[in-house]
Amino acid sequence: MDTLPLAVTGDDAGPLTPAQLRELYSLMVAVRHLDTSAIAWQRQGIIPGYAPELGQEAAQVGSGYAVDTTRDFVFPTYREMGVARTMGVDMVGYMSTHKATWHGGLYDPVESRLAPIQAVVAGSVLHAVGWAHGQTLEQKDGVALTYFGDGASSQGDVHEAMNFAAVMKAPVVFFVQNNGWAISVPTDRQVAGGSVAARAAGYGMPALQIDGNDVVAVVEATRRAFGHARSGNGPVLIEAMTYRRGPHSTSDDPGRYRSLDEERDGAGADPLERLKQRLLADGAADEAFFADALAAAKAEEEQIRTGIQALGSRPGTEMFDLVFQETTPALQAQAANWREESEHV
């Protein structure tokens, strides 16, 4: 499905260069290695929980690669580690949420252009539309990129966000990672009609349904969508068709709702192997490059793990200090009770 009429223009109009393709591969290797390591960290007790993204590296790296961090803003869910890494977010600060050290991450959202991690299903889409509408009111050219899954597409928040964005022509790119499963429910039992992208017509917005395992296709589609929204034409919906190769979270057992054979049959081409074969066929990389990319990913993971283990507890008073700009009597009373019970003051 492709109902987006606008072609890419400007600096992003040309095909990706060999250097950019190698950069994308290095990013996907770093993301995969960090992702699989995070699962091990949870098993080892380093972090209490994590939402894996094995198989979704192309969708996340490709879309994050299209972001202009000087003017755009990204609104993630709890599964966009790959987007954060692609945007250059401090990964120790990002992973602090998964360690339960700080809700939303210890990184700077304003500087990084990545909003705090959103655990409320479909909550990020509303924030994105609000920010994007602000860009329109201030006559700026930033675009909001917001993520959600096929399961979250059934939430009422998504309807409200898309309707408002379309009516107000807010510059938003709604990026759906359709990974085949709404936790334990397959897409065909979750999404009426089988396509989230088809719903865009009901809001009068264009849509793209793309191969979410092809990082080049993801970059190109996201750039097209950004160009459309940045030109004042309103929102775009992208549905990246991919597959969640692992569990919904580290507390999930996918063996309860699908077999290993079903997982192998449904997963499709591995995003990393797909790009590797393209690089080899084009003569753009050799085995030494792939070995170096993996070595760099392993070294980075070790550095991040060390940083996470060094994180200490945050001051308990932050529960009350950072709620409102101006405190309230009720909040002050709660803070006083907390101090009396926990600090005995």
SULMORA-V207471 format. One record per backbone hydrogen bond with DSSP energy under -1.0 kcal/mol. CO is the residue of the C=O (numbers start at 0). NH is the residue of the N-H. If there is no record, write none. Layout:
co->CO nh->NH
co->CO nh->NH
This chain:
co->0 nh->208
co->9 nh->12
co->16 nh->20
co->17 nh->21
co->18 nh->22
co->19 nh->23
co->20 nh->24
co->21 nh->25
co->22 nh->26
co->23 nh->27
co->24 nh->28
co->25 nh->29
co->26 nh->30
co->27 nh->31
co->28 nh->32
co->29 nh->33
co->30 nh->34
co->31 nh->35
co->32 nh->36
co->33 nh->37
co->34 nh->38
co->35 nh->39
co->36 nh->40
co->37 nh->41
co->38 nh->42
co->39 nh->43
co->40 nh->45
co->41 nh->44
co->49 nh->249
co->52 nh->55
co->53 nh->244
co->55 nh->59
co->56 nh->60
co->57 nh->61
co->58 nh->62
co->59 nh->63
co->60 nh->64
co->63 nh->66
co->67 nh->70
co->67 nh->71
co->72 nh->144
co->73 nh->114
co->74 nh->146
co->79 nh->83
co->80 nh->84
co->81 nh->85
co->82 nh->86
co->83 nh->88
co->84 nh->87
co->89 nh->93
co->90 nh->94
co->92 nh->105
co->93 nh->96
co->94 nh->98
co->95 nh->100
co->96 nh->99
co->97 nh->48
co->101 nh->104
co->107 nh->111
co->108 nh->112
co->112 nh->73
co->119 nh->122
co->122 nh->126
co->123 nh->127
co->124 nh->128
co->125 nh->129
co->126 nh->130
co->127 nh->131
co->128 nh->132
co->129 nh->133
co->130 nh->134
co->131 nh->135
co->132 nh->136
co->133 nh->137
co->134 nh->139
co->135 nh->138
co->142 nh->72
co->143 nh->172
co->144 nh->74
co->145 nh->174
co->147 nh->176
co->148 nh->152
co->150 nh->153
co->151 nh->154
co->154 nh->158
co->155 nh->159
co->156 nh->160
co->157 nh->161
co->158 nh->162
co->159 nh->163
co->160 nh->164
co->161 nh->165
co->162 nh->166
co->163 nh->167
co->164 nh->169
co->169 nh->171
co->170 nh->143
co->171 nh->235
co->172 nh->145
co->173 nh->237
co->174 nh->147
co->175 nh->177
co->175 nh->239
co->176 nh->178
co->177 nh->241
co->178 nh->243
co->179 nh->186
co->180 nh->182
co->181 nh->183
co->181 nh->184
co->184 nh->181
co->185 nh->188
co->186 nh->189
co->186 nh->190
co->190 nh->193
co->195 nh->198
co->196 nh->199
co->198 nh->201
co->199 nh->202
co->199 nh->204
co->200 nh->203
co->205 nh->236
co->206 nh->2
co->207 nh->238
co->209 nh->211
co->209 nh->240
co->210 nh->213
co->213 nh->217
co->214 nh->218
co->215 nh->219
co->216 nh->220
co->217 nh->221
co->218 nh->222
co->219 nh->223
co->220 nh->224
co->221 nh->225
co->222 nh->226
co->223 nh->227
co->224 nh->228
co->225 nh->229
co->226 nh->230
co->227 nh->232
co->228 nh->231
co->235 nh->173
co->236 nh->207
co->237 nh->175
co->238 nh->209
co->239 nh->177
co->240 nh->211
co->242 nh->244
co->248 nh->251
co->252 nh->255
co->253 nh->256
co->253 nh->257
co->258 nh->262
co->259 nh->263
co->260 nh->264
co->261 nh->265
co->262 nh->266
co->269 nh->273
co->270 nh->274
co->271 nh->275
co->272 nh->276
co->273 nh->277
co->274 nh->278
co->275 nh->279
co->276 nh->280
co->277 nh->281
co->278 nh->283
co->285 nh->289
co->286 nh->290
co->287 nh->291
co->288 nh->292
co->289 nh->293
co->290 nh->294
co->291 nh->295
co->292 nh->296
co->293 nh->297
co->294 nh->298
co->295 nh->299
co->296 nh->300
co->297 nh->301
co->298 nh->302
co->299 nh->303
co->300 nh->304
co->301 nh->305
co->302 nh->306
co->303 nh->307
co->304 nh->308
co->305 nh->309
co->307 nh->310
co->314 nh->317
co->315 nh->318
co->316 nh->319
co->316 nh->320
co->317 nh->321
co->327 nh->331
co->328 nh->332
co->329 nh->333
co->330 nh->334
co->331 nh->335
co->332 nh->336
co->333 nh->337
co->334 nh->338
co->335 nh->339
co->336 nh->340
co->337 nh->341
co->338 nh->342
co->338 nh->344
